[in-house]
């Protein structure tokens, strides 16, 4: 087998989650809303939003 071409990782854009402060990479599921994606996960998304308490 010839290995003339080195396998390259495709470039994936990254963002940093404001909640857990971790960088996360583009995912296919975000293909459509990547510009709107802020949090790395649903969990962070929920905890990241200021919870308006109705006391
Ligand atoms: Zn996060």
mmCIF file of the protein (N, C-alpha, C, O) and its ligand, coordinates in Angstrom:
data_MODEL
# 
_entry.id   MODEL 
# 
loop_
_entity.id 
_entity.type 
_entity.pdbx_number_of_molecules 
1 polymer     1 
2 non-polymer 1 
# 
_entity_poly.entity_id                      1 
_entity_poly.type                           'polypeptide(L)' 
_entity_poly.nstd_linkage                   no 
_entity_poly.nstd_monomer                   no 
_entity_poly.pdbx_seq_one_letter_code       
;(UNK)(UNK)(UNK)(UNK)(UNK)(UNK)(UNK)(UNK)(UNK)(UNK)(UNK)(UNK)(UNK)(UNK)(UNK)(UNK)
(UNK)(UNK)(UNK)(UNK)(UNK)(UNK)(UNK)(UNK)(UNK)(UNK)(UNK)(UNK)(UNK)(UNK)(UNK)(UNK)
(UNK)(UNK)(UNK)(UNK)(UNK)(UNK)(UNK)(UNK)(UNK)(UNK)(UNK)(UNK)(UNK)(UNK)(UNK)(UNK)
(UNK)(UNK)(UNK)(UNK)(UNK)(UNK)(UNK)
;
_entity_poly.pdbx_seq_one_letter_code_can   XXXXXXXXXXXXXXXXXXXXXXXXXXXXXXXXXXXXXXXXXXXXXXXXXXXXXXX 
_entity_poly.pdbx_strand_id                 A 
# 
loop_
_entity_poly_seq.entity_id 
_entity_poly_seq.num 
_entity_poly_seq.mon_id 
_entity_poly_seq.hetero 
1 1  UNK n 
1 2  UNK n 
1 3  UNK n 
1 4  UNK n 
1 5  UNK n 
1 6  UNK n 
1 7  UNK n 
1 8  UNK n 
1 9  UNK n 
1 10 UNK n 
1 11 UNK n 
1 12 UNK n 
1 13 UNK n 
1 14 UNK n 
1 15 UNK n 
1 16 UNK n 
1 17 UNK n 
1 18 UNK n 
1 19 UNK n 
1 20 UNK n 
1 21 UNK n 
1 22 UNK n 
1 23 UNK n 
1 24 UNK n 
1 25 UNK n 
1 26 UNK n 
1 27 UNK n 
1 28 UNK n 
1 29 UNK n 
1 30 UNK n 
1 31 UNK n 
1 32 UNK n 
1 33 UNK n 
1 34 UNK n 
1 35 UNK n 
1 36 UNK n 
1 37 UNK n 
1 38 UNK n 
1 39 UNK n 
1 40 UNK n 
1 41 UNK n 
1 42 UNK n 
1 43 UNK n 
1 44 UNK n 
1 45 UNK n 
1 46 UNK n 
1 47 UNK n 
1 48 UNK n 
1 49 UNK n 
1 50 UNK n 
1 51 UNK n 
1 52 UNK n 
1 53 UNK n 
1 54 UNK n 
1 55 UNK n 
# 
loop_
_struct_asym.id 
_struct_asym.entity_id 
A 1 
B 2 
# 
loop_
_chem_comp.id 
_chem_comp.type 
_chem_comp.mon_nstd_flag 
UNK 'L-peptide linking' . 
ZN  non-polymer         . 
# 
_pdbx_entity_nonpoly.entity_id   2 
_pdbx_entity_nonpoly.name        ? 
_pdbx_entity_nonpoly.comp_id     ZN 
# 
_pdbx_nonpoly_scheme.asym_id         B 
_pdbx_nonpoly_scheme.entity_id       2 
_pdbx_nonpoly_scheme.mon_id          ZN 
_pdbx_nonpoly_scheme.ndb_seq_num     1 
_pdbx_nonpoly_scheme.pdb_seq_num     101 
_pdbx_nonpoly_scheme.auth_seq_num    101 
_pdbx_nonpoly_scheme.pdb_mon_id      ZN 
_pdbx_nonpoly_scheme.auth_mon_id     ZN 
_pdbx_nonpoly_scheme.pdb_strand_id   A 
_pdbx_nonpoly_scheme.pdb_ins_code    . 
# 
loop_
_atom_site.group_PDB 
_atom_site.id 
_atom_site.type_symbol 
_atom_site.label_atom_id 
_atom_site.label_alt_id 
_atom_site.label_comp_id 
_atom_site.label_asym_id 
_atom_site.label_entity_id 
_atom_site.label_seq_id 
_atom_site.pdbx_PDB_ins_code 
_atom_site.Cartn_x 
_atom_site.Cartn_y 
_atom_site.Cartn_z 
_atom_site.occupancy 
_atom_site.B_iso_or_equiv 
_atom_site.pdbx_formal_charge 
_atom_site.auth_seq_id 
_atom_site.auth_comp_id 
_atom_site.auth_asym_id 
_atom_site.auth_atom_id 
_atom_site.pdbx_PDB_model_num 
ATOM   1   N  N  . UNK A 1 1  ? 0.830   -1.207 0.000  1.00 0.00 ? 1   UNK A N  1 
ATOM   2   C  CA . UNK A 1 1  ? 0.000   0.000  0.000  1.00 0.00 ? 1   UNK A CA 1 
ATOM   3   C  C  . UNK A 1 1  ? 0.858   1.247  0.000  1.00 0.00 ? 1   UNK A C  1 
ATOM   4   O  O  . UNK A 1 1  ? 1.881   1.342  0.678  1.00 0.00 ? 1   UNK A O  1 
ATOM   5   N  N  . UNK A 1 2  ? 0.402   2.182  -0.778 1.00 0.00 ? 2   UNK A N  1 
ATOM   6   C  CA . UNK A 1 2  ? 1.120   3.450  -0.809 1.00 0.00 ? 2   UNK A CA 1 
ATOM   7   C  C  . UNK A 1 2  ? 0.457   4.462  0.118  1.00 0.00 ? 2   UNK A C  1 
ATOM   8   O  O  . UNK A 1 2  ? -0.764  4.614  0.165  1.00 0.00 ? 2   UNK A O  1 
ATOM   9   N  N  . UNK A 1 3  ? 1.307   5.124  0.830  1.00 0.00 ? 3   UNK A N  1 
ATOM   10  C  CA . UNK A 1 3  ? 0.748   6.161  1.694  1.00 0.00 ? 3   UNK A CA 1 
ATOM   11  C  C  . UNK A 1 3  ? 1.308   7.516  1.279  1.00 0.00 ? 3   UNK A C  1 
ATOM   12  O  O  . UNK A 1 3  ? 2.047   8.168  2.017  1.00 0.00 ? 3   UNK A O  1 
ATOM   13  N  N  . UNK A 1 4  ? 0.940   7.896  0.112  1.00 0.00 ? 4   UNK A N  1 
ATOM   14  C  CA . UNK A 1 4  ? 1.483   9.143  -0.410 1.00 0.00 ? 4   UNK A CA 1 
ATOM   15  C  C  . UNK A 1 4  ? 0.800   10.347 0.239  1.00 0.00 ? 4   UNK A C  1 
ATOM   16  O  O  . UNK A 1 4  ? 1.396   11.413 0.395  1.00 0.00 ? 4   UNK A O  1 
ATOM   17  N  N  . UNK A 1 5  ? -0.431  10.154 0.600  1.00 0.00 ? 5   UNK A N  1 
ATOM   18  C  CA . UNK A 1 5  ? -1.142  11.279 1.189  1.00 0.00 ? 5   UNK A CA 1 
ATOM   19  C  C  . UNK A 1 5  ? -1.289  11.097 2.695  1.00 0.00 ? 5   UNK A C  1 
ATOM   20  O  O  . UNK A 1 5  ? -1.747  10.065 3.184  1.00 0.00 ? 5   UNK A O  1 
ATOM   21  N  N  . UNK A 1 6  ? -0.890  12.119 3.393  1.00 0.00 ? 6   UNK A N  1 
ATOM   22  C  CA . UNK A 1 6  ? -1.034  12.075 4.836  1.00 0.00 ? 6   UNK A CA 1 
ATOM   23  C  C  . UNK A 1 6  ? -2.464  12.433 5.198  1.00 0.00 ? 6   UNK A C  1 
ATOM   24  O  O  . UNK A 1 6  ? -3.045  13.402 4.707  1.00 0.00 ? 6   UNK A O  1 
ATOM   25  N  N  . UNK A 1 7  ? -2.984  11.631 6.051  1.00 0.00 ? 7   UNK A N  1 
ATOM   26  C  CA . UNK A 1 7  ? -4.354  11.919 6.481  1.00 0.00 ? 7   UNK A CA 1 
ATOM   27  C  C  . UNK A 1 7  ? -4.365  13.181 7.327  1.00 0.00 ? 7   UNK A C  1 
ATOM   28  O  O  . UNK A 1 7  ? -3.672  13.284 8.339  1.00 0.00 ? 7   UNK A O  1 
ATOM   29  N  N  . UNK A 1 8  ? -5.156  14.117 6.893  1.00 0.00 ? 8   UNK A N  1 
ATOM   30  C  CA . UNK A 1 8  ? -5.245  15.364 7.642  1.00 0.00 ? 8   UNK A CA 1 
ATOM   31  C  C  . UNK A 1 8  ? -6.587  15.464 8.351  1.00 0.00 ? 8   UNK A C  1 
ATOM   32  O  O  . UNK A 1 8  ? -7.621  14.994 7.877  1.00 0.00 ? 8   UNK A O  1 
ATOM   33  N  N  . UNK A 1 9  ? -6.515  16.081 9.473  1.00 0.00 ? 9   UNK A N  1 
ATOM   34  C  CA . UNK A 1 9  ? -7.775  16.356 10.136 1.00 0.00 ? 9   UNK A CA 1 
ATOM   35  C  C  . UNK A 1 9  ? -8.457  17.520 9.427  1.00 0.00 ? 9   UNK A C  1 
ATOM   36  O  O  . UNK A 1 9  ? -7.822  18.535 9.141  1.00 0.00 ? 9   UNK A O  1 
ATOM   37  N  N  . UNK A 1 10 ? -9.703  17.379 9.154  1.00 0.00 ? 10  UNK A N  1 
ATOM   38  C  CA . UNK A 1 10 ? -10.418 18.515 8.574  1.00 0.00 ? 10  UNK A CA 1 
ATOM   39  C  C  . UNK A 1 10 ? -10.516 19.620 9.611  1.00 0.00 ? 10  UNK A C  1 
ATOM   40  O  O  . UNK A 1 10 ? -10.695 19.362 10.801 1.00 0.00 ? 10  UNK A O  1 
ATOM   41  N  N  . UNK A 1 11 ? -10.398 20.828 9.151  1.00 0.00 ? 11  UNK A N  1 
ATOM   42  C  CA . UNK A 1 11 ? -10.456 21.941 10.092 1.00 0.00 ? 11  UNK A CA 1 
ATOM   43  C  C  . UNK A 1 11 ? -11.860 22.102 10.656 1.00 0.00 ? 11  UNK A C  1 
ATOM   44  O  O  . UNK A 1 11 ? -12.844 22.207 9.923  1.00 0.00 ? 11  UNK A O  1 
ATOM   45  N  N  . UNK A 1 12 ? -11.918 22.116 11.959 1.00 0.00 ? 12  UNK A N  1 
ATOM   46  C  CA . UNK A 1 12 ? -13.199 22.346 12.594 1.00 0.00 ? 12  UNK A CA 1 
ATOM   47  C  C  . UNK A 1 12 ? -13.112 23.620 13.431 1.00 0.00 ? 12  UNK A C  1 
ATOM   48  O  O  . UNK A 1 12 ? -12.215 23.771 14.260 1.00 0.00 ? 12  UNK A O  1 
ATOM   49  N  N  . UNK A 1 13 ? -14.025 24.506 13.209 1.00 0.00 ? 13  UNK A N  1 
ATOM   50  C  CA . UNK A 1 13 ? -14.033 25.733 14.007 1.00 0.00 ? 13  UNK A CA 1 
ATOM   51  C  C  . UNK A 1 13 ? -14.316 25.409 15.464 1.00 0.00 ? 13  UNK A C  1 
ATOM   52  O  O  . UNK A 1 13 ? -14.995 24.434 15.786 1.00 0.00 ? 13  UNK A O  1 
ATOM   53  N  N  . UNK A 1 14 ? -13.783 26.245 16.324 1.00 0.00 ? 14  UNK A N  1 
ATOM   54  C  CA . UNK A 1 14 ? -13.994 26.014 17.747 1.00 0.00 ? 14  UNK A CA 1 
ATOM   55  C  C  . UNK A 1 14 ? -14.545 27.250 18.424 1.00 0.00 ? 14  UNK A C  1 
ATOM   56  O  O  . UNK A 1 14 ? -14.352 28.380 17.975 1.00 0.00 ? 14  UNK A O  1 
ATOM   57  N  N  . UNK A 1 15 ? -15.226 26.997 19.503 1.00 0.00 ? 15  UNK A N  1 
ATOM   58  C  CA . UNK A 1 15 ? -15.709 28.085 20.354 1.00 0.00 ? 15  UNK A CA 1 
ATOM   59  C  C  . UNK A 1 15 ? -15.427 27.718 21.794 1.00 0.00 ? 15  UNK A C  1 
ATOM   60  O  O  . UNK A 1 15 ? -15.152 26.563 22.118 1.00 0.00 ? 15  UNK A O  1 
ATOM   61  N  N  . UNK A 1 16 ? -15.501 28.723 22.652 1.00 0.00 ? 16  UNK A N  1 
ATOM   62  C  CA . UNK A 1 16 ? -15.313 28.428 24.057 1.00 0.00 ? 16  UNK A CA 1 
ATOM   63  C  C  . UNK A 1 16 ? -16.635 28.591 24.792 1.00 0.00 ? 16  UNK A C  1 
ATOM   64  O  O  . UNK A 1 16 ? -17.334 29.595 24.653 1.00 0.00 ? 16  UNK A O  1 
ATOM   65  N  N  . UNK A 1 17 ? -16.945 27.592 25.562 1.00 0.00 ? 17  UNK A N  1 
ATOM   66  C  CA . UNK A 1 17 ? -18.187 27.630 26.315 1.00 0.00 ? 17  UNK A CA 1 
ATOM   67  C  C  . UNK A 1 17 ? -18.049 28.596 27.487 1.00 0.00 ? 17  UNK A C  1 
ATOM   68  O  O  . UNK A 1 17 ? -17.118 28.466 28.281 1.00 0.00 ? 17  UNK A O  1 
ATOM   69  N  N  . UNK A 1 18 ? -18.942 29.547 27.607 1.00 0.00 ? 18  UNK A N  1 
ATOM   70  C  CA . UNK A 1 18 ? -18.865 30.533 28.685 1.00 0.00 ? 18  UNK A CA 1 
ATOM   71  C  C  . UNK A 1 18 ? -19.184 29.935 30.053 1.00 0.00 ? 18  UNK A C  1 
ATOM   72  O  O  . UNK A 1 18 ? -18.913 30.554 31.082 1.00 0.00 ? 18  UNK A O  1 
ATOM   73  N  N  . UNK A 1 19 ? -19.748 28.759 30.064 1.00 0.00 ? 19  UNK A N  1 
ATOM   74  C  CA . UNK A 1 19 ? -20.134 28.147 31.335 1.00 0.00 ? 19  UNK A CA 1 
ATOM   75  C  C  . UNK A 1 19 ? -19.002 27.306 31.905 1.00 0.00 ? 19  UNK A C  1 
ATOM   76  O  O  . UNK A 1 19 ? -18.561 27.527 33.032 1.00 0.00 ? 19  UNK A O  1 
ATOM   77  N  N  . UNK A 1 20 ? -18.539 26.351 31.132 1.00 0.00 ? 20  UNK A N  1 
ATOM   78  C  CA . UNK A 1 20 ? -17.502 25.454 31.640 1.00 0.00 ? 20  UNK A CA 1 
ATOM   79  C  C  . UNK A 1 20 ? -16.113 25.878 31.182 1.00 0.00 ? 20  UNK A C  1 
ATOM   80  O  O  . UNK A 1 20 ? -15.119 25.243 31.534 1.00 0.00 ? 20  UNK A O  1 
ATOM   81  N  N  . UNK A 1 21 ? -16.044 26.946 30.403 1.00 0.00 ? 21  UNK A N  1 
ATOM   82  C  CA . UNK A 1 21 ? -14.766 27.511 29.966 1.00 0.00 ? 21  UNK A CA 1 
ATOM   83  C  C  . UNK A 1 21 ? -13.945 26.534 29.146 1.00 0.00 ? 21  UNK A C  1 
ATOM   84  O  O  . UNK A 1 21 ? -12.719 26.627 29.093 1.00 0.00 ? 21  UNK A O  1 
ATOM   85  N  N  . UNK A 1 22 ? -14.614 25.617 28.522 1.00 0.00 ? 22  UNK A N  1 
ATOM   86  C  CA . UNK A 1 22 ? -13.881 24.657 27.700 1.00 0.00 ? 22  UNK A CA 1 
ATOM   87  C  C  . UNK A 1 22 ? -14.152 24.924 26.229 1.00 0.00 ? 22  UNK A C  1 
ATOM   88  O  O  . UNK A 1 22 ? -15.262 25.279 25.832 1.00 0.00 ? 22  UNK A O  1 
ATOM   89  N  N  . UNK A 1 23 ? -13.114 24.744 25.439 1.00 0.00 ? 23  UNK A N  1 
ATOM   90  C  CA . UNK A 1 23 ? -13.320 24.876 24.004 1.00 0.00 ? 23  UNK A CA 1 
ATOM   91  C  C  . UNK A 1 23 ? -14.043 23.657 23.457 1.00 0.00 ? 23  UNK A C  1 
ATOM   92  O  O  . UNK A 1 23 ? -13.765 22.523 23.848 1.00 0.00 ? 23  UNK A O  1 
ATOM   93  N  N  . UNK A 1 24 ? -14.950 23.903 22.571 1.00 0.00 ? 24  UNK A N  1 
ATOM   94  C  CA . UNK A 1 24 ? -15.639 22.793 21.933 1.00 0.00 ? 24  UNK A CA 1 
ATOM   95  C  C  . UNK A 1 24 ? -15.634 22.995 20.436 1.00 0.00 ? 24  UNK A C  1 
ATOM   96  O  O  . UNK A 1 24 ? -15.666 24.118 19.933 1.00 0.00 ? 24  UNK A O  1 
ATOM   97  N  N  . UNK A 1 25 ? -15.594 21.888 19.747 1.00 0.00 ? 25  UNK A N  1 
ATOM   98  C  CA . UNK A 1 25 ? -15.458 21.957 18.300 1.00 0.00 ? 25  UNK A CA 1 
ATOM   99  C  C  . UNK A 1 25 ? -16.809 21.818 17.609 1.00 0.00 ? 25  UNK A C  1 
ATOM   100 O  O  . UNK A 1 25 ? -17.798 21.344 18.167 1.00 0.00 ? 25  UNK A O  1 
ATOM   101 N  N  . UNK A 1 26 ? -16.784 22.246 16.408 1.00 0.00 ? 26  UNK A N  1 
ATOM   102 C  CA . UNK A 1 26 ? -17.979 22.169 15.565 1.00 0.00 ? 26  UNK A CA 1 
ATOM   103 C  C  . UNK A 1 26 ? -18.493 20.754 15.494 1.00 0.00 ? 26  UNK A C  1 
ATOM   104 O  O  . UNK A 1 26 ? -17.725 19.795 15.408 1.00 0.00 ? 26  UNK A O  1 
ATOM   105 N  N  . UNK A 1 27 ? -19.789 20.640 15.532 1.00 0.00 ? 27  UNK A N  1 
ATOM   106 C  CA . UNK A 1 27 ? -20.393 19.327 15.376 1.00 0.00 ? 27  UNK A CA 1 
ATOM   107 C  C  . UNK A 1 27 ? -21.406 19.362 14.248 1.00 0.00 ? 27  UNK A C  1 
ATOM   108 O  O  . UNK A 1 27 ? -21.980 20.395 13.904 1.00 0.00 ? 27  UNK A O  1 
ATOM   109 N  N  . UNK A 1 28 ? -21.589 18.204 13.706 1.00 0.00 ? 28  UNK A N  1 
ATOM   110 C  CA . UNK A 1 28 ? -22.459 18.124 12.542 1.00 0.00 ? 28  UNK A CA 1 
ATOM   111 C  C  . UNK A 1 28 ? -23.883 18.574 12.869 1.00 0.00 ? 28  UNK A C  1 
ATOM   112 O  O  . UNK A 1 28 ? -24.583 19.163 12.044 1.00 0.00 ? 28  UNK A O  1 
ATOM   113 N  N  . UNK A 1 29 ? -24.273 18.278 14.078 1.00 0.00 ? 29  UNK A N  1 
ATOM   114 C  CA . UNK A 1 29 ? -25.640 18.650 14.471 1.00 0.00 ? 29  UNK A CA 1 
ATOM   115 C  C  . UNK A 1 29 ? -25.819 20.158 14.514 1.00 0.00 ? 29  UNK A C  1 
ATOM   116 O  O  . UNK A 1 29 ? -26.942 20.660 14.486 1.00 0.00 ? 29  UNK A O  1 
ATOM   117 N  N  . UNK A 1 30 ? -24.702 20.877 14.580 1.00 0.00 ? 30  UNK A N  1 
ATOM   118 C  CA . UNK A 1 30 ? -24.779 22.328 14.643 1.00 0.00 ? 30  UNK A CA 1 
ATOM   119 C  C  . UNK A 1 30 ? -24.549 22.959 13.285 1.00 0.00 ? 30  UNK A C  1 
ATOM   120 O  O  . UNK A 1 30 ? -24.417 24.176 13.158 1.00 0.00 ? 30  UNK A O  1 
ATOM   121 N  N  . UNK A 1 31 ? -24.506 22.121 12.287 1.00 0.00 ? 31  UNK A N  1 
ATOM   122 C  CA . UNK A 1 31 ? -24.158 22.607 10.953 1.00 0.00 ? 31  UNK A CA 1 
ATOM   123 C  C  . UNK A 1 31 ? -24.991 23.822 10.553 1.00 0.00 ? 31  UNK A C  1 
ATOM   124 O  O  . UNK A 1 31 ? -24.497 24.752 9.915  1.00 0.00 ? 31  UNK A O  1 
ATOM   125 N  N  . UNK A 1 32 ? -26.238 23.792 10.935 1.00 0.00 ? 32  UNK A N  1 
ATOM   126 C  CA . UNK A 1 32 ? -27.130 24.884 10.524 1.00 0.00 ? 32  UNK A CA 1 
ATOM   127 C  C  . UNK A 1 32 ? -27.072 26.082 11.458 1.00 0.00 ? 32  UNK A C  1 
ATOM   128 O  O  . UNK A 1 32 ? -27.161 27.229 11.019 1.00 0.00 ? 32  UNK A O  1 
ATOM   129 N  N  . UNK A 1 33 ? -26.920 25.807 12.753 1.00 0.00 ? 33  UNK A N  1 
ATOM   130 C  CA . UNK A 1 33 ? -26.937 26.950 13.659 1.00 0.00 ? 33  UNK A CA 1 
ATOM   131 C  C  . UNK A 1 33 ? -25.618 27.237 14.340 1.00 0.00 ? 33  UNK A C  1 
ATOM   132 O  O  . UNK A 1 33 ? -25.596 27.792 15.438 1.00 0.00 ? 33  UNK A O  1 
ATOM   133 N  N  . UNK A 1 34 ? -24.545 26.875 13.720 1.00 0.00 ? 34  UNK A N  1 
ATOM   134 C  CA . UNK A 1 34 ? -23.247 27.113 14.355 1.00 0.00 ? 34  UNK A CA 1 
ATOM   135 C  C  . UNK A 1 34 ? -23.060 28.569 14.790 1.00 0.00 ? 34  UNK A C  1 
ATOM   136 O  O  . UNK A 1 34 ? -22.561 28.800 15.892 1.00 0.00 ? 34  UNK A O  1 
ATOM   137 N  N  . UNK A 1 35 ? -23.433 29.551 13.983 1.00 0.00 ? 35  UNK A N  1 
ATOM   138 C  CA . UNK A 1 35 ? -23.248 30.948 14.412 1.00 0.00 ? 35  UNK A CA 1 
ATOM   139 C  C  . UNK A 1 35 ? -24.021 31.259 15.689 1.00 0.00 ? 35  UNK A C  1 
ATOM   140 O  O  . UNK A 1 35 ? -23.674 32.193 16.413 1.00 0.00 ? 35  UNK A O  1 
ATOM   141 N  N  . UNK A 1 36 ? -25.041 30.502 15.963 1.00 0.00 ? 36  UNK A N  1 
ATOM   142 C  CA . UNK A 1 36 ? -25.862 30.783 17.146 1.00 0.00 ? 36  UNK A CA 1 
ATOM   143 C  C  . UNK A 1 36 ? -25.480 29.928 18.336 1.00 0.00 ? 36  UNK A C  1 
ATOM   144 O  O  . UNK A 1 36 ? -25.947 30.146 19.454 1.00 0.00 ? 36  UNK A O  1 
ATOM   145 N  N  . UNK A 1 37 ? -24.628 28.956 18.079 1.00 0.00 ? 37  UNK A N  1 
ATOM   146 C  CA . UNK A 1 37 ? -24.234 28.075 19.173 1.00 0.00 ? 37  UNK A CA 1 
ATOM   147 C  C  . UNK A 1 37 ? -23.306 28.816 20.130 1.00 0.00 ? 37  UNK A C  1 
ATOM   148 O  O  . UNK A 1 37 ? -22.303 29.398 19.716 1.00 0.00 ? 37  UNK A O  1 
ATOM   149 N  N  . UNK A 1 38 ? -23.646 28.787 21.383 1.00 0.00 ? 38  UNK A N  1 
ATOM   150 C  CA . UNK A 1 38 ? -22.836 29.473 22.395 1.00 0.00 ? 38  UNK A CA 1 
ATOM   151 C  C  . UNK A 1 38 ? -22.289 28.483 23.407 1.00 0.00 ? 38  UNK A C  1 
ATOM   152 O  O  . UNK A 1 38 ? -21.136 28.583 23.828 1.00 0.00 ? 38  UNK A O  1 
ATOM   153 N  N  . UNK A 1 39 ? -23.116 27.536 23.792 1.00 0.00 ? 39  UNK A N  1 
ATOM   154 C  CA . UNK A 1 39 ? -22.733 26.594 24.835 1.00 0.00 ? 39  UNK A CA 1 
ATOM   155 C  C  . UNK A 1 39 ? -22.371 25.242 24.240 1.00 0.00 ? 39  UNK A C  1 
ATOM   156 O  O  . UNK A 1 39 ? -22.846 24.862 23.170 1.00 0.00 ? 39  UNK A O  1 
ATOM   157 N  N  . UNK A 1 40 ? -21.514 24.527 24.965 1.00 0.00 ? 40  UNK A N  1 
ATOM   158 C  CA . UNK A 1 40 ? -21.003 23.271 24.439 1.00 0.00 ? 40  UNK A CA 1 
ATOM   159 C  C  . UNK A 1 40 ? -22.048 22.165 24.516 1.00 0.00 ? 40  UNK A C  1 
ATOM   160 O  O  . UNK A 1 40 ? -21.994 21.192 23.763 1.00 0.00 ? 40  UNK A O  1 
ATOM   161 N  N  . UNK A 1 41 ? -22.983 22.322 25.417 1.00 0.00 ? 41  UNK A N  1 
ATOM   162 C  CA . UNK A 1 41 ? -23.961 21.263 25.585 1.00 0.00 ? 41  UNK A CA 1 
ATOM   163 C  C  . UNK A 1 41 ? -25.267 21.828 26.111 1.00 0.00 ? 41  UNK A C  1 
ATOM   164 O  O  . UNK A 1 41 ? -25.350 22.980 26.536 1.00 0.00 ? 41  UNK A O  1 
ATOM   165 N  N  . UNK A 1 42 ? -26.253 21.001 26.068 1.00 0.00 ? 42  UNK A N  1 
ATOM   166 C  CA . UNK A 1 42 ? -27.561 21.417 26.563 1.00 0.00 ? 42  UNK A CA 1 
ATOM   167 C  C  . UNK A 1 42 ? -27.484 21.760 28.048 1.00 0.00 ? 42  UNK A C  1 
ATOM   168 O  O  . UNK A 1 42 ? -28.146 22.675 28.538 1.00 0.00 ? 42  UNK A O  1 
ATOM   169 N  N  . UNK A 1 43 ? -26.665 21.001 28.730 1.00 0.00 ? 43  UNK A N  1 
ATOM   170 C  CA . UNK A 1 43 ? -26.500 21.204 30.162 1.00 0.00 ? 43  UNK A CA 1 
ATOM   171 C  C  . UNK A 1 43 ? -25.963 22.599 30.461 1.00 0.00 ? 43  UNK A C  1 
ATOM   172 O  O  . UNK A 1 43 ? -26.491 23.316 31.311 1.00 0.00 ? 43  UNK A O  1 
ATOM   173 N  N  . UNK A 1 44 ? -24.916 22.964 29.752 1.00 0.00 ? 44  UNK A N  1 
ATOM   174 C  CA . UNK A 1 44 ? -24.335 24.286 29.950 1.00 0.00 ? 44  UNK A CA 1 
ATOM   175 C  C  . UNK A 1 44 ? -25.309 25.357 29.467 1.00 0.00 ? 44  UNK A C  1 
ATOM   176 O  O  . UNK A 1 44 ? -25.385 26.452 30.025 1.00 0.00 ? 44  UNK A O  1 
ATOM   177 N  N  . UNK A 1 45 ? -26.019 25.027 28.457 1.00 0.00 ? 45  UNK A N  1 
ATOM   178 C  CA . UNK A 1 45 ? -26.967 25.986 27.910 1.00 0.00 ? 45  UNK A CA 1 
ATOM   179 C  C  . UNK A 1 45 ? -28.008 26.370 28.960 1.00 0.00 ? 45  UNK A C  1 
ATOM   180 O  O  . UNK A 1 45 ? -28.395 27.531 29.091 1.00 0.00 ? 45  UNK A O  1 
ATOM   181 N  N  . UNK A 1 46 ? -28.435 25.374 29.685 1.00 0.00 ? 46  UNK A N  1 
ATOM   182 C  CA . UNK A 1 46 ? -29.442 25.636 30.712 1.00 0.00 ? 46  UNK A CA 1 
ATOM   183 C  C  . UNK A 1 46 ? -28.846 26.391 31.892 1.00 0.00 ? 46  UNK A C  1 
ATOM   184 O  O  . UNK A 1 46 ? -29.424 27.361 32.381 1.00 0.00 ? 46  UNK A O  1 
ATOM   185 N  N  . UNK A 1 47 ? -27.697 25.937 32.336 1.00 0.00 ? 47  UNK A N  1 
ATOM   186 C  CA . UNK A 1 47 ? -27.087 26.571 33.507 1.00 0.00 ? 47  UNK A CA 1 
ATOM   187 C  C  . UNK A 1 47 ? -26.472 27.919 33.152 1.00 0.00 ? 47  UNK A C  1 
ATOM   188 O  O  . UNK A 1 47 ? -26.214 28.751 34.022 1.00 0.00 ? 47  UNK A O  1 
ATOM   189 N  N  . UNK A 1 48 ? -26.244 28.116 31.857 1.00 0.00 ? 48  UNK A N  1 
ATOM   190 C  CA . UNK A 1 48 ? -25.624 29.362 31.440 1.00 0.00 ? 48  UNK A CA 1 
ATOM   191 C  C  . UNK A 1 48 ? -26.603 30.510 31.406 1.00 0.00 ? 48  UNK A C  1 
ATOM   192 O  O  . UNK A 1 48 ? -26.244 31.667 31.627 1.00 0.00 ? 48  UNK A O  1 
ATOM   193 N  N  . UNK A 1 49 ? -27.816 30.180 31.132 1.00 0.00 ? 49  UNK A N  1 
ATOM   194 C  CA . UNK A 1 49 ? -28.807 31.238 31.068 1.00 0.00 ? 49  UNK A CA 1 
ATOM   195 C  C  . UNK A 1 49 ? -29.210 31.683 32.468 1.00 0.00 ? 49  UNK A C  1 
ATOM   196 O  O  . UNK A 1 49 ? -29.442 30.860 33.353 1.00 0.00 ? 49  UNK A O  1 
ATOM   197 N  N  . UNK A 1 50 ? -29.286 32.965 32.648 1.00 0.00 ? 50  UNK A N  1 
ATOM   198 C  CA . UNK A 1 50 ? -29.740 33.475 33.935 1.00 0.00 ? 50  UNK A CA 1 
ATOM   199 C  C  . UNK A 1 50 ? -31.160 33.007 34.211 1.00 0.00 ? 50  UNK A C  1 
ATOM   200 O  O  . UNK A 1 50 ? -32.099 33.366 33.501 1.00 0.00 ? 50  UNK A O  1 
ATOM   201 N  N  . UNK A 1 51 ? -31.293 32.217 35.232 1.00 0.00 ? 51  UNK A N  1 
ATOM   202 C  CA . UNK A 1 51 ? -32.606 31.661 35.522 1.00 0.00 ? 51  UNK A CA 1 
ATOM   203 C  C  . UNK A 1 51 ? -33.484 32.699 36.206 1.00 0.00 ? 51  UNK A C  1 
ATOM   204 O  O  . UNK A 1 51 ? -33.260 33.093 37.351 1.00 0.00 ? 51  UNK A O  1 
ATOM   205 N  N  . UNK A 1 52 ? -34.450 33.105 35.484 1.00 0.00 ? 52  UNK A N  1 
ATOM   206 C  CA . UNK A 1 52 ? -35.379 34.076 36.047 1.00 0.00 ? 52  UNK A CA 1 
ATOM   207 C  C  . UNK A 1 52 ? -36.315 33.365 37.015 1.00 0.00 ? 52  UNK A C  1 
ATOM   208 O  O  . UNK A 1 52 ? -37.179 32.571 36.642 1.00 0.00 ? 52  UNK A O  1 
ATOM   209 N  N  . UNK A 1 53 ? -36.093 33.691 38.247 1.00 0.00 ? 53  UNK A N  1 
ATOM   210 C  CA . UNK A 1 53 ? -36.910 33.015 39.255 1.00 0.00 ? 53  UNK A CA 1 
ATOM   211 C  C  . UNK A 1 53 ? -38.191 33.792 39.516 1.00 0.00 ? 53  UNK A C  1 
ATOM   212 O  O  . UNK A 1 53 ? -38.193 34.999 39.757 1.00 0.00 ? 53  UNK A O  1 
ATOM   213 N  N  . UNK A 1 54 ? -39.229 33.070 39.457 1.00 0.00 ? 54  UNK A N  1 
ATOM   214 C  CA . UNK A 1 54 ? -40.504 33.715 39.757 1.00 0.00 ? 54  UNK A CA 1 
ATOM   215 C  C  . UNK A 1 54 ? -40.901 33.396 41.195 1.00 0.00 ? 54  UNK A C  1 
ATOM   216 O  O  . UNK A 1 54 ? -41.646 32.456 41.473 1.00 0.00 ? 54  UNK A O  1 
ATOM   217 N  N  . UNK A 1 55 ? -40.395 34.186 42.054 1.00 0.00 ? 55  UNK A N  1 
ATOM   218 C  CA . UNK A 1 55 ? -40.717 33.967 43.457 1.00 0.00 ? 55  UNK A CA 1 
ATOM   219 C  C  . UNK A 1 55 ? -41.958 34.769 43.769 1.00 0.00 ? 55  UNK A C  1 
ATOM   220 O  O  . UNK A 1 55 ? -42.436 34.751 44.904 1.00 0.00 ? 55  UNK A O  1 
HETATM 221 ZN ZN . ZN  B 2 .  ? -19.913 23.977 28.554 1.00 0.00 ? 101 ZN  A ZN 1 
# 
